[in-house]
Amino acid sequence: MSESAAAIDDPATAHEDSDVAEAVYALMTELVRQMPRDMSLTSVATLATLNRTGPRRITDLAVSEGVAQPSMTALVSTLERSGHVRRGSDPNDRRASLVTLTDRGREYVLHRRATGADSVASVLDDLSPSEREALASAVPAMRRLRDLKAQQRET
């Protein structure tokens, strides 16, 4: 029996997993509430997707971000007018266009990420040394969890 299958059968592990999931979600929710409101969450998520994956078709972005294709077309037009993305022809299909992050868009994503990290860092000093050590130990698992959720969204 695999380790994950054994964990499903163990009520204590299932309860612990539920506590972890709830704590991560609650933290994420609080961080989202504190984010600047200069751009919609879908716009920010689209820029982050382009930063992570590179150029994408509008239809792919719509699926990835969970919106209708006409909504993504309008969002990309807005991001293009603001200088955060540009559209170009798809070398594999001249009928389609690829959306690419511009330098301005990339700088926006990096600045927003740094601002968010600073927000979290501002309260780390209020944690005990053992709490900070526990968080530091969890960083690889949190990065893996982020990657798994991103892959789940992409499929």
N, C-alpha and C positions, 0 to 999 in steps of 0.2 A: 504494500500500500504506500502510495506517495505521501510525502510530508503534508502537502496541501489537502489531500483526501483525508488524512488522519485528523487534520485540524478541523475539518467540517464536522467530523463525528464527535469532537470534544466540545461540550457546551461552554467550558471555561474559556477556551480559545476563541470560540465564536463570540462570546460576550466581550472579550478583550478586543477582538477585531472590530466589533461594533463601536466600542468606546473610541478606538483610534480613528475610525472613519468619521465618527461624529465630531471629534475634536479637530481633525483636519478640515472638515467642511465648515465648522463654526469659525475657525481662524480665517479660512479663505473668504467667507461671507463678510466678516468684519473688515478684512483688507479691501475687498471690492467696495464696500460702503465708503471707505476713506479715500478712494482714488479720485483724482481730479475729474470733473465732469466736462472737460473740454471737447470730448469726442464720445460717441456712443460705444457701448461695450462691444457691439458687433464690428464696428470700425476698428477698434483696438485689436480685437481678436483676429480680424482679417490681416491687419498689418503684421501681427505676431506670427501668423501662419506663413505669410510670405517671407518673413525674416528667417523662419525655421526651415522652410521647404524650398524656397526659391520660386521662380516664376510659375504661375498656375493659370489655367483657363478659368473663366468666370464660372462656368458650370461646375468645375471641381471645387472652387471656393464656396459656391452656394451649398453644395453637399457638405463640405467640411464644416461650415459655420451654421448649418441647419436652417437656411433661409431659402426662399423661392428664388429661382434664377432671375426674374425681373427685379426683385429687391436687391440682389447682389449687383446687378447691372447698374442700378441707380446709386448704390453705395460706392461702387468703383468709380463712377462718374464724379461723385462728390470728392472722393479721395484724389482723383486725378486733377480736378480743379484746384485743390489745396496743395498740390505738388508732392503728395506722399507716395503716389504710385504713377506708373505710366503704362499705357497699353502699346503693345507692339504685335506684329504678325507672328503667328506660330510657324516656325520653319517646317514643321511636319504637316501642317494643314493650313493653307493660305486663307481658308474661309473663317478660321478661328483666330482669336487674338489671345495673347498671353499678357497677364498683369504682372508687372515687375515692381518691386519696391525701389523707390528712389533713395538717394542719399538722405534727403530730408525725412523720408519715411523711416529709414533705418535709424537715424539719429533720434527720432521721436520714440521708437520702440525701446532703444537703449536708455534714453533719458527716463522714460516711464518706469522701466524695470529698476533703474538705479534709485528713483524716487521711492518706489515701493519697498526696495531693500532697506533704504534709509529709515523708512517708517517702522519697519520691524526692528532694525538695529537700535532705534531710539528707546526701546523698552527692554532690550536684552540685559542691560545693567540692573534692572529690577528683579531679575531671576537669581536664584541661588547658584553657586558654582556647580552643584550637582545637576540642577535643571539645565544649565547651559551645556554641561558635558553630555547630558542625555540628548539634547537637540543636536549637538555637533556629531554625535554618534549616529543619529538618524538621517543625516544629510544624504548619504548614498541611497538609502531606501526612499527618501522623499523624491530625489531626482529620478529614480527608477519608476516610482509611482506616477510622476508627471509624464514620463515618456510613455508608459503604458496607457495612460488616459489619452494622450495625444494620438497614439496609434489606434486606439479604439474609436476615436472620433473620425479618423481618416478612412476607416474601413466601412 
